[in-house]
């Protein structure tokens, strides 16, 4: 799922900036994935979170190596984030 969120005051690095985030959420459908993603963001101190698009992973073997760790963390813990810090 793609999302944007602000590194709020409870975030590990509360800089108040808005970031683009790729969220892997273990869920049964898109609505549940959105809820899991937004809850996961909030738990980590992200605020003003907005989820945009969701996609279903139908072939885990096709996940690129640079995304595989986040995918595996989401399977184990329910949610994992990749935060993009681009100017």
C-alpha positions as CSV (number, residue, x, y, z in Angstrom):
1,X,0.0,0.0,0.0
2,X,1.3,3.5,-0.7
3,X,0.8,6.2,1.9
4,X,2.0,9.5,3.1
5,X,2.5,10.5,6.7
6,X,4.1,13.1,8.9
7,X,6.9,12.2,11.4
8,X,5.0,13.4,14.4
9,X,6.0,14.2,18.0
10,X,5.9,10.6,19.1
11,X,8.1,9.4,16.1
12,X,11.7,8.3,16.7
13,X,12.8,11.3,14.6
14,X,10.0,13.8,15.0
15,X,11.0,16.3,12.2
16,X,7.5,17.2,11.2
17,X,8.2,16.4,7.6
18,X,5.7,14.5,5.3
19,X,7.2,11.3,3.8
20,X,6.1,8.9,1.1
21,X,5.8,5.4,2.5
22,X,5.4,1.9,1.1
23,X,3.5,-0.2,3.7
24,X,3.3,-4.0,3.6
25,X,0.3,-5.0,5.6
26,X,-0.8,-8.6,6.2
27,X,-4.6,-8.6,5.7
28,X,-7.5,-10.5,4.1
29,X,-8.8,-7.6,1.9
30,X,-8.1,-4.1,0.9
31,X,-10.1,-2.5,3.7
32,X,-8.3,-4.5,6.4
33,X,-5.0,-3.8,4.8
34,X,-5.7,0.0,5.0
35,X,-6.7,-0.4,8.7
36,X,-3.6,-2.4,9.5
37,X,-1.3,0.1,7.6
38,X,-2.8,3.1,9.3
39,X,-2.7,1.5,12.7
40,X,1.0,0.5,12.1
41,X,1.9,4.0,11.1
42,X,0.2,5.5,14.2
43,X,2.0,3.0,16.5
44,X,5.3,4.2,15.2
45,X,4.5,7.9,15.7
46,X,3.4,8.8,12.2
47,X,0.5,11.4,12.1
48,X,-1.7,12.8,9.3
49,X,-1.5,9.4,7.6
50,X,-3.3,8.9,4.3
51,X,-3.3,5.6,2.4
52,X,-3.6,5.8,-1.4
53,X,-3.4,2.5,-3.2
54,X,-3.3,-1.1,-2.3
55,X,-2.1,-4.0,-4.2
56,X,-2.2,-7.7,-3.6
57,X,0.9,-9.9,-3.7
58,X,-0.1,-13.0,-5.5
59,X,3.5,-14.3,-6.2
60,X,5.9,-13.7,-3.3
61,X,8.7,-15.1,-5.4
62,X,8.4,-12.1,-7.7
63,X,9.1,-9.6,-5.0
64,X,12.4,-7.8,-5.7
65,X,15.2,-8.5,-3.3
66,X,15.3,-4.9,-1.9
67,X,11.6,-5.3,-0.8
68,X,11.8,-8.9,0.4
69,X,12.8,-8.0,4.0
70,X,9.9,-5.7,4.5
71,X,7.5,-8.3,3.1
72,X,8.9,-10.9,5.5
73,X,8.6,-8.5,8.5
74,X,5.0,-7.9,7.5
75,X,4.2,-11.6,7.4
76,X,5.8,-12.0,10.8
77,X,4.5,-8.9,12.5
78,X,1.5,-7.7,10.5
79,X,3.0,-4.6,9.1
80,X,6.3,-3.2,7.8
81,X,7.3,0.2,6.3
82,X,9.7,1.4,3.7
83,X,10.1,5.2,4.1
84,X,11.3,7.2,1.2
85,X,13.4,10.2,2.1
86,X,13.8,12.1,-1.2
87,X,14.2,15.8,-1.5
